[in-house]
Amino acid sequence: MKSTAHDLTFRVLGSFHVVHEGQPVPVGGPQLRTVLARLLTPPGRTVSVAALVREVWDADAPPDAERTIRTYVSRLRTALAPLITAGTVTLATAPPGYLLRVDHDALDSTRFERLATAGHDALAAARPDEAAALLDEALGLWRGDAYAEFADCAALAAAGARLERLRLTASEDRIAADQARGGDVVAELETLVRQHPERERLWGQLMLALYRADRQAEALAVFREARTALIDTHGIEPSPQLIEVHRRILAQDPLLSAAPADRPAPPPPAAAWPLPAQLPPPVTGFAGRDHELSRLDEHLLTGDGPVPALIISGPAGVGKTTLAVTWAHRATASFPDGSLYANLRGFDPDDTAVLDAPAVVRGFLDALGVPATRVPPSPDAQLGLFRSLLHERRMLILLDNARDVSQVRALLPGAPGSLVLVTSRNRLAGLVATEGAHPVDLRPMTEDKARELLHRRLGARRMTGEPTAIEVIIARCGGLPLALSIAAALAATRPDQPIAALAAQLADPGGVLDTLRGDSDPATDLRAVFSWSYRALTEPAAELFALLGLHPGPDLATAAAASLAGLPVRQAHALLAELVAANLVTPAGQDRYFLHDLLRAYSEDLLAEATDPAPRTAALDRLLDHYVHTSYAATLALHPPFSTLDLPPAAPGTALPEIPDAAAAHAWFDAERVGLLSAVAHAARHDHPAHAWQLAWSMARDLDRRGQWSDRLATQEIALAAGERSGDPVGQAHSHRELGMAYFRLGGDRQATDHLHQALDLFDAVGEPAGAGHARINLSMLTERQGDLHAALQHAQQAREEFQRAGNAAGQAYTLNMIGWKLTLLGDHEQAIDYCERALDLIREVGDHQGEADTWDSLGHAHHKLGDQSRAIACYRQAIALFEQVGDQYGRACSDVNLGEAHWTAADHEAARTAWRRALVTLDELGHPDADGVRASLRRPTPTDSGNTRVLTNT
């Protein structure tokens, strides 16, 4: 039987499910589910690969993120294969991304919207029975919060919030239908107004329901309660509609008892008024914001009801006003009753110039043609008159340069129809949370968009004549339109000078802000523009912002910021929230923050202005202590160490997050890896040699796990140079050993040998047997690869002796397994098993799960070579379980490969292929060359009963 799109239901109104013919379809892990959910939101629209990367990883995308997205889409095609084959669902490549087409009724959210719209239309057409049935069916599709598991994904969270608003509107419509049919809805409404006190329609419905139940006094009390809630929560009076319901209840209007719905009669038509057109002139040279303009356009095209306000927020110089004015001019046709504009001057250098809401309202009343004699004296009455004039009008109100919520909240219309467009350096989260305003977060331009803006300003000849200089300007301006515009103006006013001269000035890190100064207008001086945001901060937040310039990485965690400031983490978090609200730092993933390069330069300027260097020195000490001590703790959590460091105590005020286990260690290194690489060089450059080599040592194991061997090599070369400059033999010994391992991983056997022998000499000289044992382990690995198994065994035995002298149980356990492994390679499998089993006992005592996994794998190899495949299989399964526990994907894949060999030898070919396929998935995800060997194993001919072979062709 041919399947239809209705057989497959995508369910997002609650927990995310895919159901086909009544059975759940397994989709995969969280990231794969995120990709599918994003392609469904909405279906039939191309989603770029870049957007999918942002949705899955936000600011923490791995280097191979785009390749991983392609892998995820391939898996989705496999999961949805039956419907794709039938042609009822299409998952197509559609540059620059992918497009998923399904029947709209196969997605519960679109089915809900269709039913809710039909129910609303039936209610408007006075068909309450039909409306109630449609709306009940629509609301019955909900099983919980929409997109609940995707709260950290911006687009999906926004889609969920939109659907929740539609759900409330549908509930209000269904209640109205029930009221029109004489239903008792008082109890339900009493619950809803407590849950959603901002929904004035619910309050009106409750007043009407009580009035019709002969509970007039309670209905009037509800109005007072609603008014109090609106004033206390939002600082606004009830809307004209709610006031009209109250008036008619007081008058005991007989039409209320007979009305088919709860809407009061419309007010009389307003008198003729002038058509205000207050928008500033269109901006010349606008470019590079087509995507943002389209996002704003969507709010004119969507049918999910009015958005009370759109908030364009972003850092100083990002082009908020330019975007708002440009969009407002192209949207004027949607607002036939005119436009109002006010510059709220929220970040004016003169604080006394900031406009409050009453001053703005008074100006708007003038623009609306209200005679002075009719303007009431009190600000509250003036606001009420302003809202009354906007009632049933469609106007665009642009509020530019708002400082805080209080400037804007009182200016929101009391009824749908008009739109308020706000620009602010602050995020104005209060309006989003309580008024349902929609945020439009404006970020710096991409390189392509920045190039487009410069092309518009400079023309094709100068753009193509000096392409290298243009790229320098783009890089140094960091995507800030104001910086790009100033640079373009400087180039335009110097037509006889090459653009390379300007680029050279901008390339000087210490002078970039001096160069990016326009004429005498402070609005074209980046340093002055940034200062207006800086001056608005509280003193603790300002002090923290100035210290952020000391951080070497592209982003930082709260604990690093707390260390810079010498503050508790909770207090630093609050200050970072203030900086985010001021758009001086940008969230960059969970508990991480990004500082734009030009803002970093401004932060460094602020530090340079300080006359006392002591706070700066202390802040850098705490920051480097934070990274050294935390990375060291993370390394200890990953693996009991063969050699340890004798770290001095961290400076007072250093934040030291807990790293309780290997999972926490992996997560911390994942988040900090780029900053840690920068911190090693930063420490060496600022004369902190001990921090440099200790940090390089502490992050080496994580770099090895990732296969970032070139980075391991680079950091250790910096560390060794720092140790040599300071004359620290312990640091030099550790750095030589780490360099030996880095060269070993990269195939540089000669350099590896030299560095490891230098490490041995230094460890012997300073009396560190554990360090010497660790170097011997590395020499054993090196000589094994070179084919000298007897030398490899000797190094392993000598390493064990060193660890015994040091009393290092972890090192002894590791070398017991290493000796066993060398023995099985030499063919002495029985003795190998003895050593590995002794290793297991000691490894369990020290709690080394990684070493235990390695040892089970060694035991599996020995039993496999002895022909005992059942015991080999059991050992490999133990290893795989432990590798999964510690998060070692490559180790697990290797044991899966070995498990497959044991199954193949035991003639269980399907089990072998299952293990190899599992390994192949992991190795492909890691981009590891071992994947080719696994593919070759999957192509092995399979023995048959007749003695012939068949080749597997469907792998």
Secondary structure, DSSP 8 states (H G I E B T S, - for coil): ----GGGEEEE-BSS-EEEETTEE----SHHHHHHHHHHTSSTTS-EEHHHHHHHHHTT---TTHHHHHHHHHHHHHHHTHHHHHHTSSEEEEETTEEEEE--GGGBHHHHHHHHHHHHHHHHHTT-HHHHHHHHHHHHTT--SSBTGGGTT-HHHHHHHHHHHHHHHHHHHHHHHHHHHTT---HHHHHHHHHH-TT-HHHHHHHHHHHHHTT-HHHHHHHHHHHHHHHHHHHS----HHHHHHHHHHHTT-HHHHH-SSS--------------B------TT--S-HHHHHHHHHHHH--S---SEEEEE--TTS-HHHHHHHHHHHTGGG-TT-EEEEE--TT-SSGGG---HHHHHHHHHHHTT--GGGS-SSHHHHHHHHHHHHTT---EEEEEEE-SHHHHHTTS-SSTT-EEEEEESS--HHHHHHH--EEEE-----HHHHHHHHHHHH-HHHHHH-HHHHHHHHHHHTT-HHHHHHHHHHHHT-TTS-HHHHHHHHH-TTTHHHHSB-SS-GGGBHHHHHHHHHHTS-HHHHHHHHHGGG--SSEEEHHHHHHHHT--HHHHHHHHHHHHHTTSSEE-STTEEE--HHHHHHHHHHHHH-S--HHHHHHHHHHHHHHHHHHHHHHHHHS--SS--------TT-------SHHHHHHHHHHHHHHHHHHHHHHHHTT-HHHHHHHHHHHHHHHHHHT-HHHHHHHHHHHHHHHHHHT-HHHHHHHHHHHHHHHHHTT-HHHHHHHHHHHHHHHHHHT-HHHHHHHHHHHHHHHHHTT-HHHHHHHHHHHHHHHHHHT-HHHHHHHHHHHHHHHHHTT-HHHHHHHHHHHHHHHHHHT-HHHHHHHHHHHHHHHHHHT-HHHHHHHHHHHHHHHHHHT-HHHHHHHHHHHHHHHHHTT-HHHHHHHHHHHHHHHHHHT-THHHHHHHHHT-EEE-TTS-EEE----
